[in-house]
Amino acid sequence: MNSTFKAAMFFSLATLFSCQQAKKNAEPELFEPVLTAEEMKAGKFTTEVMLKMKRLGEVILSPDGKTTVYAVSVVDVANNKSYTNLYAQQMGDTAAIRLTRGNHKDGNARFAPDGKTIYFLSDRTGKQQLWVMNADGSNPKQLPGFGTEIAAFELSPDGNKVWYTAQVKVDSTAKDRHPDLPKAGAMIYDDLMARHWSYWLDGTYSHLFVADFHNGKIENAKDITEGGNWDVPLAPYFDPAEIAWNNQGTKIAYTAKKMSGKEYAESTDSDIYLYDLASGETKNLTEGMPGYDRKPVFAPNDRKIAWSSMRRAGNESDKERLFIMDLETGEKQDLTEGFDYNAQSLVWDGNETVYFIAPMQATHQICRVKTSVQGENQDAAPQVEVLTEGLHDYTEIHQANGKLLAVKTTLTMAPEMFIVEPGKPGDTQLSFLNKTIYENVRMGEIQKRWVKTTDGKQMLTWVLLPPDFNPEKKYPTLLYCQGGPQSVVSQRWSYRWNLALIAAQGYVVVAPNRRGLPSFGQEWLDQISGDYSGQNIRDYLSAIDDVSQEPWVDKDRRGCVGASYGGYSVYYLAGHHDKRFKAFIAHCGMFNFESFYLSTEELWFPNNDIGGPYWKKDPVTKRSYENSPHKFADQWDTPILIIVGLQDFRIPYTESLQAFTAARLNGLDARLVAFEDEGHQVFKPQNALLWHREFFGWLDKYLK
């Protein structure tokens, strides 16, 4: 081989290697979580296995209703990150096609009106921007036109316009007031709220923009909420479902709570606003309706609009009514007036029928109602038809050519897509994101149990048994105290408080739907407000006492755990449990009502639930503060683990610090786990793993 040829070959190989290496450096190897051989052999559902599960995100349908595109997230514990990619699937096929590939986050997918391209948001360049690709995932490219990071978007039905949301500075900051002190770290506030959930207000708000959209270019953007010192969508969840195009693409309906300061902190009075693109005028559709009004949805012919409405301002857990309005006449109607359950996830089927999801007896079922009564009884109230049954939660529905694409979950199954045919029993599973995991781990049995309460009512209680349960053995048993406090213990899957995961570690889990939880009628739900230490606490004890009569419950190895209001429940029960429990765990719970009231932010919550500030003298307020858990800390006699996020401003982290100090001053075994970069919930992968290690380590120490 001559030197010239050798040199040429060396150059070619070097160039090829260099190109491959550059590509590898530019596009890191795609992260895919897989079970290890040891995990498959053990067959145990552990925290490490749960963190390897694929997580279903937003689901959409193509314009012809034949294809679904959905987001799937995976957790990379080693790098403390999560990644989201997009997949496509035909409605009648279980095979999925991966549309995006990368260790980044792709989401908010939307089809072009012709179904040939898909627009989506991606952070692959460092900040979230709008991208487009062919419907098969090919030729992805970023679109120009955004000068800032955008949070959500939606194309108009004809594809010629787009709305999007972005942060806009409205209020002045300390640096604005003192420009000669650029390195000063102060924050200055003249009114409530200074902070919300896990962030301090920085003078910016989420605003709603509308722009022309031609040939992939964003032009003539207009802030239709200009000057507003309030958020669209509503903080702190910023749900894009609160913004909707009409089907002609001429109007936008959106949710807003157009108030600030003390008024904002004390009220839940949001409204539905209708913006007309041609005139630039905005109309309040729900003026005079004082509670939450949210998530508008237009009928196909645009004559009617439906939304979720609460009656009482200040009660964030009031009944969610299904309201419609005739936009030509202005007439409003409550379609669920005679239906004692919430109406969520509204979907039109034609112009006269609305599908929705209702929490019913600790499950979530699909229902429908006609907007007008046919036949002779024209004056009768619309009748809700419950279409599904079973121990599951439907969490999302989409209308698809006479069928419904639904997302479903159970206590032992993470969210998956199903096809539901109204009028036919059952459903058909479409996605199998975690099939390999379910085939290699064992889940325990779930028992549905009705427990008699101290006031003679029946309370649905879930009892989760460990895998390979043996009724001849005795098991350590946990009372699970739900947060909210108005948040149902249903068949919902969770990656934080996963009851199946707890049972898989060898514990019997007792999860009562005590007073104050939805899905059992409004009277059952409302009872807890103003009575935190009353009937619902007795409900907890009724549940654990009832299940403890079983021979397989070890009464000497019982524990009690809970978060948020559940954390309050743990603190209260710690002073009133009459030696039932050998270990407690409280996450971000309320401990001292007096300090909690003046350090929380959403004041409508304690105003409704504990009666307002401690200087009020009415009986409800007096009873609430007299039964604050901190007043019974001298009666604590049981080891307690306390977990908190230092960015938690909902139930400020100082509540947990007080509880830990009280426990140690009383000489109890106690541990404080404080996450410096988490708020009310724990999200970051390594924090989640640490949380579970400490949680199960504490239980194992005292109950095993």
N, C-alpha and C positions, 0 to 999 in steps of 0.2 A: 504494500500500500504506500503510494508516494506521499510526500510531506504535504503537498497541496491538497490532496484528497482528504488526508487525515485532518488537516486544519479546517477544511470545509465541514467535515463531519462533526468535529469538535464544536465548531461554531453553531451548527444546526442543533446539536443536542443541548448545547449550553443555552441557546435561545429558547428551545422548547421547554427545558427545565425552568428557565427564568420566567417564561410566560405562565407555566403551570403554577410555579411558586407564587407569582404575583396574583394569579387568580385565586389561589388558596388563601393568600393573605387578605385579599379583598373580600372573599366570600368564605368565612369560616365554616368548618364542617357543621352540617345541620344537626342540631341537638335533638335526640329522640330518646325519651326515657324508656328503659326496658327492665323487666324483672330479671334478677340474677338467678342462677341455678339454685342457690341456697334459699331464696325467697319462694321459688316455685316448689321446692322440696318441702319446705316448712308448711306451706299452705295457709299461713296466718295473715290476716289483714292487719297490717301494722301502719304506723304513721309514715314510714318510708315508702311502703307500697302505695298508700293513699296519695302521697305527693307525686307519684309517677303516673297518676291517672290523667287522661286527656279531658279537658274541661270544655264543654260545649258553650259557645258564646251566642252572639246575635244570629238569628235565622231570618232569611228573606226568601221570597219567591220571584222567579222570572215573570215578565209580563204575561206570558201565556200560561203560567201556573204549572208548568211541567218540570221545572228545575228548581232545586233549592240550593242556595249558597249560604254557607255558615262558617263561623269562626271557631277555631279550636285552639285552646291555649295549653301549653305544657310548662312545667316548672323545672328550672335548672337550679337545683339546690346548691351545687358546688360554686356556681357563679352568682348565686343569690338574685336570680332574675327569672322572669317568665317571658315566653315568646308566644305570639299569636299568628297563625296562618289561616288562609281561606281555602275552603273545599267546596266542591260542587257535586250534586247527586241528583239523578233523575228520580221523580216521585215514585216510580214503580220499580226501582232498582236499588239494591243494597250496596252496590259498588260505588265507592267515592273516588273522585278525581281531585288531586291536590293542585290548587291554582297558584299558590305562592309558596316560596321556599326561602326561609331565612331566619336567622336568629335576631328577629326584630318583632315589631307588633304591627300587624295589618288588620284592619277592621272597618266597621261602618260601610260594608259593601252595598252598592246600589246599582241595579241594572239601568242601562240606557233604555229609552222607550222601545227601541227596536230589538232589544235583547241580545245584541251582537257584542256589546262591550260592557265592562263592569268598572265602575268608579269606586274607589275605596280610599281610606285614610291609612297612611303608613308613617312610621317614625324612622325609617331606614336611613334618612339623611341627617338625623339628629333632632328634628322637631316634626311634629305631626302635620303632614301636608296632603293635598289631594293628588291621587294617582289614577291612572286608567290602564286597563289591559283588555285584551280580547277575552271573550267569554270562556275560552279554553285555558286562560292563564298566560298566554303568550304575549310578548311585546309590552311589558309593563313600562310605563314612563310617568315621570312627575309632570303635573300641569303647572304652568306659571300663573301668576296673578294674585297670590296671597302674600301680603307683607308681614303676616303674623301667623303664629300657630293657630290652627282651627281645631275645635273640639268635636263638632258634628256638622253634617250637611245633609241636604236632600234636594235632588233634582226636581224641577217641576214636571208634571206628567207629560208635557210635550218636549221636555229636555232643553228648552230655550232659556230657562232661568234656574237659579239655585239659591236656596237659603243656606246660611252657615252661621255658626256661633263662634265668637272669639272674645278674649278678654280686652276690655277697654278701660283706660284710666278715666275716672270721673271725679273722685274726691282728692283733695290735696293731702299730702303726706308731710311728715316732719321735715324732710329734705326740701320740700317746696316752701315751707314756712321759714326755714333757716338755710338758705342756699349757700351761706358762707361757712357752713359746718358739714361738708360732704361726708365726713367720716363718723359723724354722730350716729349712734345706733338706736335712737329713741323712736317710739311710736306714740302718736298723739291722737286722742279721741275726745270728742265732745258729746257723744251720745252712745246709746246701745245700738247695735251689738259690736263689741270690739273684736270678738272672735267667734268662730262657728265650727263646731265639731272638732276639727284638727288643724285649723289654720287661722292666723290673725288676718283681719281685713287690711288690705294693703292699698286701698283706694281704687282697685279695679273690679269690674263686674263683667259677667258673661252677657254679651249683647247679641242681638239677632240682626243679621245682615241679609239683604237680598241683592242679587246681582244678575246681570245678563250673562248668558253662557253660550258662546258660539265657537265652533271649531276648537273646542277644548280650552278656550280662553275665558277668564273671568274679567268682566268689564263693568264699569259703572256701578260699583258696589255702594250700597246705601245702608246706613245703620238705622233701622226702623224703630229702635228703642233709644235713640240718641239722647244723651243727658241723664238717663235713668240711673239712679244709684240703688238699683235692685237687679236681680239676675233673671235671665231667660236662657234656659229653663231654670226652675227653682233650685236654689241651693238647699241642702248640700249635695244632692244626688245628680243634678244637672241631666235629667233624663230627656233624651231627644224625643221621646214619645209625647212630650208636652207641646210639640210644634207640628203642624200638619198643613200641607197644601190642600186646596180644594181640587177637584178633578179637572176643572177647566184651566188650572194654573193661574187664576186671576186674583186669588185671595190666599192669605195665610192666617191660620188660627194659632194662637199661642197662649200659654199659661204665664201669668206674672202676678206677683204680689207687689203692687206699686206703692210701697210705703217704705219708710226707713226709721231708724232710731228706735225709741221706746215702743212706738206703735208696731213696728215690724217684729220686735222681740216678743210681743204679747199676743199677736194675732196669727191665725192660719188663713185669713181671708184672701185667698188667691182668686183670680178671675180669668175667664176666657176672653181674649181680645181677638177681634177680626180686623185684619189689615187689608185694605183694598189697594192693589198695586197701581191701578189706573189713577185713582184720585189721591192716593197717599194718606187717606183718612183711616183712623183707627176707631173701632166701636167696641165698647164693653158689652159683651153678650150676657153677662151674669151679674150685672149691677143689682145690688139689693139682696144677693144671695151670700150670706155671711161666712160660710165655711170654705174648706178646700174645694175648688173647681179645677179639674185637671184633665189632661190627655184627651183633647178633642179629636173626633174622627168624623169626616164628612161621608154622607151617603153618596152612592155612585152618581146620582143626578144633581148633587150639590144643594138640593132644596133643604135637607135636614142635616143637623149636626148633632152628634152624641158626645157625651163626656161623663166623667165620674164626678159626683158632687156630694159634699158633706153639708149637713144642715148647720152645725154649730161652729162658729169661729172660736178658736182656742182649744178645741178638742180634736187632736190629730188622729184619733181612733174612732171617730164617729162612723156611722154606717155610710158606706160608699154606695150612693144611689146611682142608678143609670138614668140620666136625664137626656132628653132630646129637645131640640128647638126647631121649629119651622122658620127658616130664615126669611120667608116671604111674609108670613103673618106675625112673627115674633112670639107665637104661642109656645110655651114650655110645658113639658110633661115628664113626670117621674114614672118610668116604666116598671119600677120595682117597689112601688109603694106597699104592696101587700106581700112582699117577699122579704123575710127577716134575715137576709144574708147580704154580704157585700157583692158588688158587681165590678169585676176587674177585667182588663185585657179586652176591650170592646172591639168587635169586628162586624162590619155590615155584611149581610148577605142579601143582595138586591137593595131596594129602597124601603122595604117595609119590615125587615127582620134584622135583629142584632144578636149575634153570639157574644157570650161573655163567660168568664170563669168565676165561680163562686166558692169560697171556703165553706164547707158543710161537714160538720161533725169530724173535724180534724183531718179532712181530706179536701182536695180542690177538684171540683167537677165542672164540666162544660154544660152551659145552659143556653137557651135562646128565648127570645120574646119578640112578639110582633108589635110594631109601633102603633097599630090601630086594631080595634076589635071588629071582627067581621060578623055578619048575620044580624040577628034580631037584637042582641044585647049590646047595642052601640055605645051605651053609657057605662058599661062594665069596665072595671080595671083590667089592663092587660095581664094575662096569665103567663108566668114563667114556666117553661118546660125544662126539666133536668134531663139531659141526654145521656149522661154516663154515670157509672157507679163503680165502686171498688176501692181498695186501699192503695191510693196513689194520689199524687198531686199533678194535675195539669197546670203548667206555669205560663204557657204561651200558646196562642192559636193563630192560624192564618187561613183565610178562605182560598181554596184551590179547586176550581172547577167542580163544585158540588161536594167536595170533600174538605176535610180540615187537616192541615199540617199542624201537629201539636208537639210541644215539648213536655215530656213526662218524667217524673222522678218518684222514687220511693225511699224509705229509710235505708234500703240496702242496694239502691241503684242510682248512680249519678245521672244527671239529665241526658236523655236521648230523644231522638225524633221519632214520632209515631204518626200514622195516618188514621184518622177517625172518620168514619162514614156515618153522618147523622141518620138515626133511625135503625142502625144496625148495632148489635151488641159488640163490645170489645174494641180492639184496635190492632193495628199491624205495625210492628217495629220496623223502622226504616234505617236507623243508624245503630252501629255497634262499636262505639268508640273504645270501650274498655272490655271487650269480649275476652281478651287474653287474661286480664286480671281476674275477672269473675270465674274463669275456668280454672284458676290456680289458687284461689283463696276460698276459705269457708266462711260463710255468714251464718249468724244465729237466727233463731226463730223470733218473730214478732207476734206478741199476743195483744189482742184488743180486749180490754177489761173494763167493765163498768163498776165503779166504786161508789158506795153510798156515802154522801157527805153528812156533816153534822147537822145540817138543816134539812135532811131528808131528800136531797136531790141526787140524781145519778150523774157521775162524772166519768167521762171517757179517759182512760189511762192506758198508755202504751207500756208494755213490759217487754224489754228486749233481753233475750236469753243468750248466753255465750254459745259459740259453736260447739258441737259435740256435747250438748247439754245432757247431764245425767241427773234425773230427779232424785236419785238416791244420795247424791252429794249435797253438801251445803256450800253456798257461794257468797262471797262478799257482795253487798248490794248498795247501789247508789240511788239517792233521790235526786233527780234532775230538776232544777228550778229554772223555768223559762224567763227570758228577759222581755223587754218591750215597754211596759208590762203587757201591752195588748198585742201580742204576737203569737199566733197559733202554733201549738206543738203538733204539726201535721206530718205528712209523709215527705217532707222536704229534705233534700240532701244538703249537707253542709260540709265544707272543708275546714271549719273551725271547731264547732261543737257537733261532732259526728257521733251520734248515739250508737250506730253499728260498730264503729271503731272502738268505742269504750267497751261495749259488750264483748268484742273480739279479744280483749285483753283478760277475759275471765270474770267479768262483772255482770251481775244482773242490774239492768237499768230500769228504774221506775220513773216514767215521764208523764205526769198528770196534766190534763187540760183544765187547770184550776180556774176559779172565778177570774174574770178579766181577760179571757182569751176569746178571739173571734171564732166563728163557725158554729156557735150554739145559740144564736139569737142576740139581739142587742141588749136585752135585760141582763143576760149572763155576762156580757162584755162590760157593760157600764158599772157593774156592781163594785169593781175594784177602786174606782175613782173616789178618793176621800176615805178609803178604808184599807190602806195598804197592810195594816197589821191585823186585819180582822178575818173575814170569812175565807179569803184565799189562802191565808196561812193555815187555817184549820183544814182546808182542802188538801194542802201538801201533806199534813200529818195523817189525814184520813187515807191518802193513797199509800204512804209508806207503811202505815199500820196494817192496812188491808193485805197488801202483798206479803208483809212479814209473817202472816199466818201460814204461808206455804212452808212445808218442811224443808225445802231447798234454799231458804233464806237463812243465812247465819246472822242472827240478831246481834251477835257480838262483833260483827265486822260490817257495819253500815256507815256510809258516808253521805255527804250532802254537798252538791256542787251547783254553781250557777254564775251567770254574767249579767251585768247591768242591773235591771230590776231583780234578776236572779241572784246577783251579788248582794243586793240589799236583803233578799230573802235569806241568804246564807248568814249574813250578819245578824239579822233579827232572830233566826232560829238558833244561832249560837248561844243566845241568852235565854232561850225558851224551849229547848229540845228535850228536857227531862231525861238526859243521859241516853237518848236514842242513838246518837252518832259518835263515831270514834275519829272522824276526820272531816274537815271542811275545806273547800276551795272556793274563793270568791274572786271574780275577774271584774274589775272596773265597776264596783258596786257603790251605791249610796250608803254612807255611814252616818253622817251628821247632817240632818236636814237643814239646820240653820246655816251652816257654812255652804252646803250644797246650793241652797236657793240663791244666795247672793254671788255665787261664783260660776253658775251655769249660764247658758246664753239664750236658749229657746225658752223664754219665761212662760209661754203659753202652756208648756208641759207641766211644771209644778203648780201653776195656777189652777189647772184643771184637776190634777191628780192628788195634790196634797192640800189644796185650798188657798194657795197664795203665800205671801211672806209671813214670817213668824209673828209679826206684830199685830196681825189681824186677830180678832177675839171671838170669831164665830166658832161653833162647836166642831165643825169638820176640821178647820185649821188647827184648833187646839188639840184635838185627838191625834192628828197626824204628827205634830211635833212632840207630843208627850210620848209617842211610841217610836221616836227615832232610835235606830239601833244603838247609837253611841251611849244612850242612857242606860243600857243594860249590859255594857261591856264588863262591868264588875262581876257579872254572872257567867262570863265565858270560862269554860273549863276543858276545852278540846283543841287539839292542834289545828292550826289553820294556815293554809297557803294563800297568799294574796298576790294577784297579778294585775299589772296596770301598764298602760301606755302613757308616757310622759307628754304626749301631744293630744291627750284626751281632754277636750274642753266641754264635751257633752255632759259627762259626769267627771268633773275635774279630778286629776290624778291625786290631788291633796286628800281626797276622801280615802283613798287606799292607804296613803301615808299615815293618816290618823288611825285607821284601823290596825295597821301593823304596830304602831307605837302602843296602842291600847293593849294589844295581845301580849307584847313583850313586857309591858309594865305589870301585867297580870301574871307574869311568869310562865306563859304558855310557850310550847314549841311553836314557832311561827317562822315563816319565810316570806320575804318580799321579792318578787321578780318584777323589775321595772324595765320596760323597753323604751330606750331613749328615742327611737325613731318610729314609734307606732302611736295610733290614736285609740279610739274606742274599740277597734278590732285589730287583730294581728294579721298582716297580709304578707310581709316579706318572707321568702321561702325559709331562710335559715332561722328567722325568728319563730316561724310556725313550727319548725322541727324542735327548737329549744323549748317552746311553749309545751308541746306534747311530752317531751322528756321530763320536764319538771312536773307536769300534771300527773302523769302515770307514776313517776318516781315517788311523789308524795302519797298517792293512794296505795301503792304497793308497800310503802314503808309502814303505814298504819293499819291497812286492812288485809294485808297478806302475810 
